Every structure is written in structure tokens, then in C-alpha cells.
Amino acid sequence: MKVTITHPEGDAEGTARFRTPTRRLAETAGALLPAMLTVLVSIMAVTMMLQSLVHGWIGWPAFDYRAFAAAGRAFIEHGAVGAYDLPTLTRVGRELVGSDDATIPVAPYPPAFLLLLAPFGLLPFIQGFFVWFLINLAGALYSLHSLAARFTSHRRKMVLLSVLSLPVLDGLLVGQPIALLLLGMSGLYRSLESGRDGRAGLWGGLLLFKPQYVVLLTLVLALKRRWRVLGGFAISGAGLALMSVLAAGLDGVRAYLHLLGGTGAIDSDVLGINPEAMMTWRGLVVHLAPDAPDIVAGGVVVLLTALTAVAMVPVWRGAWLPGSPRFALQMLATTAAGLLVSYHSHTHGAALLVVPLLAAAASGVLPRSAQVLVILGLLVSSALVILLAWQEIVWRPAVAVLFVAVCGGLLMVGLSAFRRSSPERRTALAVPRREARVSSEAGPS
């Protein structure tokens, strides 16, 4: 595909030849969508139906929602301290789901999050889960549709592909607040693109409910001296802290910090943490070397984290050009790296990758190697879930290792994207969208 870039302030034109990754990705995904939709959703529906009929409550689907609903009910009945007390959570959660042997995981979220959970603590468990599911589905669809609008064609397929990708689908089904992740990331990305740095930081504040996801990004913003973005994050963080104190009091905040201390061990056995099933360096080390001493495992994690952070320097070398196609590749590499260094991230965390992936694909600059990684990750992870679904939680460590490989591959793609580029491609990648008009002579891709 030949792409002509015309600058509005002159008649000079530059021409660069691009592959058509969007078309190939969309066609491959379009062929897979019916099978994925039928098999995955059927498995989940049958599982939920059988568990509801046999046990009277939902098991693996809604696993994380159990923690949220129990925390909301405990917050209402016992205050914030009860919401972070494991025996109280177990007792309240089992009463809520109607089972004396149900596993109730913890919800290690800031106390302000309890304000969102409280209404669901008042609802019957199954009805509350479906309300929670629909709210998160609506938020996810809104975020994904706004990103898919960048495509001249295949928009609906891209939205469906994104929703059916394992991270988003898994997050929705287990009851994660996936809408907060996608709304925060898409709002942050689009605001950075348009030069609204302060607003970008405020949108990014939605991610502070899971602050581990933005640690590396904030370091990058500091490296690039984007003080207004960091100021927006600071305002959001201050608001979150104030709401937490008002909602929980100092005792509740201390209970939250105490719970965090228990979940922070390299091989934490607190219910619902499961380090061996995390798609992080921590998870990979625990999964591959479960018997390693904590000091050795922790040292390896620190080393891998430091190397990953250093890799951000060449990725972000050069001018800050948030409106350029290059920016999508930089954010893709940074998001993948952020997931790897995150101390707590399960499969659903990879939903954050959807935002820069769609942006890069729509820009026509997603390298073929990245396309292969994404499609293989989509196919293999879905196949693993289908093959191991009867074992419920057992498939998660295998999928976590797969996503570590995918994130590592995307980071390497970001590192090599410009080193192997021709001068024309590097020039095209650096042209901000607000300063150039891009027209394709090959038609929509």
C-alpha cells in the first residue's frame, strides 16, 4: 500500500510504502469470530447454568465478583475494617452466595472502591453479578467502539474481536471492573493524542484503583517531562486518598494497608492472589521455580523489572509526538512492559493492550511480527481455555506464561521497530496526525 502524506502548510509530499496489517488482522479475526463466539460463550453459559442448578450459585464465572460483593456487604454491615478482614469476608460471602463451602477471595482495592461495591452488597448474588456484568460490558463496548471508529472498515469486527479476546472476555466473566480499565486507558490515550495532558492524567486516575498498572507509565511521563499529565494523576490520586479516608476512616485505611502487606509476599497464599497464575515477572518466576527461596525469587524479579524499565529509554528516545503513528507503538511497548513489571496482574490485565493495539492497527504501522504475536496469543489462549475449561482454575498458569511471552514479544517489537525502519518509514512514523493528512491510494484497509 502506498501512502501519501501531505502537509497542510505547503505542497511538499512524502511517499512511504506500508504493508496492510489491518486487512490481514481483520480477515483472520473475522474467520475466527464465529467459532470463538460459539465455543467460548457456550462453555461459559453451560458452566454457569449447571453451577446455578446444582449449587444455587455461580462458581468459576463470577469468581472475582464474589470478592467484590462480599466486600460490599461486609462494608455495609461491619465497616471498612470488616471488608478487609478475611474471616469476616468469608462468613459474609458464604451467606451471600448461599454456600457453606464457597471460596471467597479478597478484594485488595483502595477503600474508596468500597463505595462502588456497597450497592452490590445489597443485591442477591446472581442478580447482582448480571447487573455488574452488563455495566462493565457497556463501558467496555463504549471504549472499544470509540477506538474502532479509527478504522475505515471492519469496525464492528474489531469491536467483536476485542470483546472476545481472552483478557476482556475473562475479565467480564470473572467479574473484574473491566470497564474502569478500558475507560481509563482509552481516555488517557486519546487525551494524550489530542494534546490535552491534564485531562489525560485525570482519565488515567481511573487506573489508580489498580495502581500497579501505571507505575512504569508514570516513570516514562517523568522521563519525558509531561508534568501536566503527572499533575492530573496527582489530582486523581489525592481525590482517591481523600475519598478513602472519608469512606473508611484511618482504621479502615490501616486495615487496607495491612491486607496489602499480606498479598505482597513473592509467593503469597492469600485467597485470590495466586502469584503462579499472574502474567508478570513475579508470576513467571513463581511458576517456573516454585521452590526457590524468597530472597532469590525476589532478586530475580527485581533484576527483570530493572531491565524492563531500562528498555523504555530507547523506546522513548526522541521528541514527544503523541499524535504520530509512532506513539501507538511506543504506548504498546510501554503497556506490555508495564504488565510484566506489575506486581499483581492476572490475565484480564492484558485488556489494557487492546487500546494501543487498535491504535497501531488503525494507523497501518503495526509490524507483521506484532500481528503474528497477537493472533497466536488469541488462538492459543482460547484453545487452552477450551481444552482445560473442565479443570476451571487450572488453565490460568499456562495462559499466564503465554501472555508473558506475548508481552515480552511486543516489548521487543517496540525496541526494534525503528532500528530496522527505512528513513522514509521513520519520517512517516514521526509525522503528527494533527499536522498531516494521510490518504491511501490502495483504498480502505
N, C-alpha and C positions, 0 to 999 in steps of 0.2 A: 504494500500500500504506500503510495507517495503522498506525503503531507506537505502542504504549502503553508508557511507561517508568514502572515502579512502584518507588519507593524502599522498602527493607525497614524503615526506621526511621520510617515514617509512612504515612499514607493518601493523601498528595498524589500526583496523577498528572499527567504532562505528555504531550501528544499531538503527534506530528510526522508529517508525510506524507513518505514516502520513495518514490523510484522503485524498481523491481525490477531492478537491473543484473545480479544474479546469474543470474536466469532467462534474460534475453536473452543474456548471455555464454555460459551453459551450452548453450542451444539452438543458438546459432550454431556454437559449437565442436563440439557433438555432430554437427551436419550435416557438418562438415569432417573430422572424425576419420578415417572410413574411407578417404577419398581421400588424406589426408595420410599415413596409415599405409601404404597400399598403394604410393603413388608414391615417397615418400622412402625407405622401408626397402627397396623393390625396387631402387632406384638404387644404394643403398649395398651391398646384398647382391651384385648383379651386378658392381659395380665391384670389390669385394673378391675375388669368385670369379675374375674374369678376371685380375686382377693376381696372384693366387696361382698360377694355372695358367701364365700367361705368364712372370712374373718369379720366381716362387717366394717372393715376399714381398708384403706389403700396402703400397700406395702412399699415396694421399691419406688414406683412413681409417688411423688409427694413425700419422699424421704426427708428432704431438707425443709419442706413446708411444715412437717411435724415439729421441727425445732422452732420455727417462727410462730406457729400457732400456740405452742406450749409456752413460749416466752411471752407472747401477748397476754395469755390467760394468767400466767404467774405474775406479770406486771400489774394486772388489774387486782388480783387477789392478795398479793404479798409485797407489792412494790418492786422497785428495780433490783434490790438485793436478791429477792426470790427468783427473778428472771435469770440471774447468773449463778444460782445455786443448783448444782447438779442433782442432788436428791429431790429438791423441790420441783425442778423441771421434769424429772422422770415421773414423779407421782402425778403432777398436773397433766402432763402429756398423755399418760396412760388413761386417765379419766376422760380426757378429751377425745381420744380415738376409740375408746371403749374396749381396750385390751389390756390384760394384766401382764403381758409379756412383750409388749411393743418396745422396740428400741427407740429412745428419744435422744437424738443428737443435740449438741449445744449450738447456740447462735452467738458467736463471738463478734457481735456488732456493737458500735457505739450506742450509749443509752438513748440518744435521740431517735434511733431506729425503732425503739420500742413504741414510740408514738404512732408509727405506721402500722405496727403489728397489733396494737391493742384492739382495734375493731374486729380483727380476725380471730382474736381470742374469745370473742362473744358468739361467733357463728359455729354451728355444727361443723364437724371436721370436714366431711366430704363436700358439703356445700361451700364452705369457706375456701377449700382448695380450688374448686372450679371458678369461683369469683376471682381469686388470686391469679389463677392461670389465665383467665380472659383479660384481666387488666394488663398483665405482663405481655400477653400476645399482642394486644392493641398497641402498647408502647413500642414493642419490637417492630411491628409492621409499619408504624409511622416512621420510625428511624430508618428502616431499610428502604421504604418507598422513597423517602427524600434523597437517599443516596443513589438508588436505582434510576432516578429521574435524569441522571447524567448520561445514561445510555440512549442512543438514538433508536435502538431496537432492543428486543429481548428484555424489556424492563420487568415484565411480570415473571419471566423465568428466573431472573436474577433475584427477585424478592423471594420466590418459592425456594430457590436453591439455598438462599441464605437461611431461611427459616428451617429448612430440612437438614441443614448442615448439623452434624452431631453436637457441636458445642451449644448452639442455640436451642435445638430440639431437646437436648438433655437438660439444659438449664430450665426450660419451660416445664418439662415433665417432673423433675425432682422438686420444683417449686422455688427455684432461685429467683431473686429480683432482677431478672434478665433485662427488663425494661430500663432500669436505672443504669445498667452498664452501657446499653446501646444508646440511650438518650444522652448520657453524659459524654460518651466518646464521639458520637456523631456531632453533637453540638459543639464540643471542643474543636473538632477537626474543621468543621465548616466555618466557625468563627475565626480560627487561625488563618484559613484560606482567604477570608474576606478582609483581613487586617484588623478585626475587632478583638484585640488582645485581651482587654479587660473582660469582655463578655466570654471569651474562651475560657478564662480562669474560673468564671462563675459556673459555666457549664461543667467544667472539669470537677467542680466541687461535688457533683453527684457521685463521682467515683470515690470520694473520701469515705463512703461507707465501707469501701474495701481499699484502704489507703495503700496496701502493698502493690497495687497495680500502677500507681503513679509515681513511685519513688524514683525510678530511673528517668522518667519523663521530666520530672521537676529538675533533676540534675542537668539534663540536656538544656532545658529552658534557662537555667542559670548560666550554663556554658555559653549560650547564645545571647545572654543578657536581655532576655524578654521579661523585664521587670513588671510590666503591666499584667502579663499572664500570671506571673507568680503572685502579684498583688490580688488578683481575682481569686486564686487558690487560697490565699491567706484570709481573705474576707469570708469565703465559704467555710474554711476551717474554723475560724473564730465563731461564726454563726452556729456551726455544728457543736462546738465545745460548749457554747452558751446554752443551747437547747438541751444538751446532755445534762448539764448541771441543773437546769431548771426542772427537767423531767425526772431526774434520778436522785438529785442531791449529791453531796460529797460521798456519802456512804455507797450509793449506787455506782458512782464513778470508780471508787476503790474496788468494789466487787467486780466491776468490768475489767479493771487492770489486773486484778488477781487471777481472773479466768484467763486472760491473755497470757499471763505468765505460765499457766499450766499447759496451754496449747503450743507454747513456743519451743518446747524441747524438740531436739532434732528428730526423735522417734516417738513423739507424743502419742499416748494411748487414750487421750480424752475422746469420748464418743463423738464421731462425726468429723474428726480431724484427718485421720488416715493418711499420714505422710507418704506411705508407699504407693498411694493412688494419685499423687499430685504430679502435674506436668511441669515440674520445676527441677532445678539442680538438686534441691533438697530431696525431692521425691525420687529422682533418679538414683542418687547415692543410697538412700534407704532401701530402695527396691533392689539394687544390684548388690549391695553389701549390707544386708540386714544385721549381721553380727559384728560389724565394725564398731570399735569404741566411739563414744560420742565425740571425744576430742578430735579423733581422726576424721570422722564423717563431717563434723563441723568445719574442720580445717579445709577439707576438700571443697565444701560448699562455698566457703569464703573465697578460696582461690578462684573457683569458676565464676563467682559473682564479680570479682575484681577484673578478671579478664574480659568478661562480657561488658562491663562498664567502660573499660578502656577502648573496646571496639567501637563505641559511639563516637570517638574523636574523629576517625577518618570518615565515618558515615556522614557527619555533620560539618565536615571541613568546607569552607567557602561561605558565600553570602547566605543570609536568611531570605529564602524565596518561597513563602508559603503558598503562593498562587501558581507555582510551576508544577509540571508533572513530576519533577524530581522530588518534590516534597512528599508525594504519596509513597514513593519508595523509601524515603527516609523514615517516615512515620511507620511504615510496615516493618522495617528492620527494628525500629525502636520499640514498637509494641511487642514484637516477638521476643526481643531481648528482655523487656520488662516482665513478660510472663516467666521466662526462665529464671530470673533472679528473684522473682516474688517468693516470699517465704511460705505463702499459703495460696495455692491456686489449683483447683480441680479442672476437669475437662471443660466445664462451662465457661471458664475464664477465657478460653480461646475465642469466644464470641467477639471479643474486642478486636480480633484480627479482621473481622468482616468489614469494618469501616475502611481502613486503608487498602484492603484488597479490592473492594469495589471501586474506590477512587483510582487506584492504579490501573485496574482493568478498563475503566471508562476513559482514562487518559491515553490508552493504547500503548503504554510503556511497561506493562507487566512482563518481565522476561519469561522466556519459554521454560526455563528451569523452575521458576516460581509456579507457573501453571501446572507443571508436572507434579510438584510437591503438593499443591492444593488438591488436585484431582486424586492423586494417590492417597492423601490423607483422608479425603472424603470417602473414597471407595473402601479402603482397608479398615478404617474405623467403623464404618457402617457394617461391614462384613463381620468384624469381630463382635459387635453388639448382637447381630442376628444369630451368630453361631453360639455365643455364650449367654444369650439372654436368659436361658433356663437356670443359669447359675447366679442370676441377679448381680450382686455387687462384684463378683469375681472378675468380670471383664475390665473393670476400671484400671487396675495397674497396667495391663497390657496396652490399653488405649492411651494411658498417660505417657508411657515410654514412646509410643508412636508420635504423640503430639510434641514431646520434647525434641524428637528428630525433625519434625516439620518446622518447629520454631527455630531450631538451630540452622536448618537449611535456609529458611527465609532470612535469617541474620547474615548468613554467608552470601546470599544473593544481594543483599543491600551493600555489603562490603565490596563486592566485585562488580556491581552494576556500572560504575563509572570508569573503573580501571580498564575495562575491556571495550569501552564505548569508542566509537569513532568521533572525531572532532565535531562533525555535523550533528550527531546524536547528542553529544554533551551540550552543544549550543541550544538545540531544541528543548532539551530537558530543563534548561535554566531559564526559559522564557516564561515569565509570569502570565497566567491566564488573563489578568486584568489589563495587560499591556500587549496582548497579541490575540489575533483572531485565527483560529485553526480551521482549515477547510480540507476535506478529504476528497481526492479525485477518484477514489475507489468506491464511493458511496458509503452508507452507514455500515458499521461493522458489528 
